[in-house]
Amino acid sequence: MESRIAKNTASTRIEIPLSFPCKVILAYSAEEAERLHHRKINIDHFLIGAVREEDGTAGQILRSAGLNVINMREQMLLDETATE
């Protein structure tokens, strides 16, 4: 099977500049993961980071859908407790 698949030696990495709100979301995501002593940032941390970011479109959409940081944090803790 591997012999049938051509190996691509060209780099597929491209540099995509991040907007300032995106950088803020990533920083907030890292804070959320760190606050819970998680070693990796997951989608929950990222979504909380997006809700925390006040100026970006993503946060505005999520907040208008009724999401808020306190409830999201509580739900994440409940989900963690349920899987233990």
Steps between C-alpha positions, in 0.01 A plus 500: 500500500772748594681437172189612311486834677740757360691681768475874475836654584380855447402688810129556546555753775389850423511806718157644566508817708261501794276796571534672835167356629619152402824549694296613800275192474804272494647676804169467688480134395843437650395677821190281527703182452759616752234596754377140499852352491438349157807428293326559167259758364181332384190628324333590831789729595493651153127571512528661842787709365280608210217599734744696718633696201279807487576654160499203263212370294525146643447618856210722399329210323556259790377751759195585289423125498489513880843365588682651794833425664363402842255243365755362255759453776243328721398267217861412427554405865181292499613322184839425657338365816267277298789343308709420808 
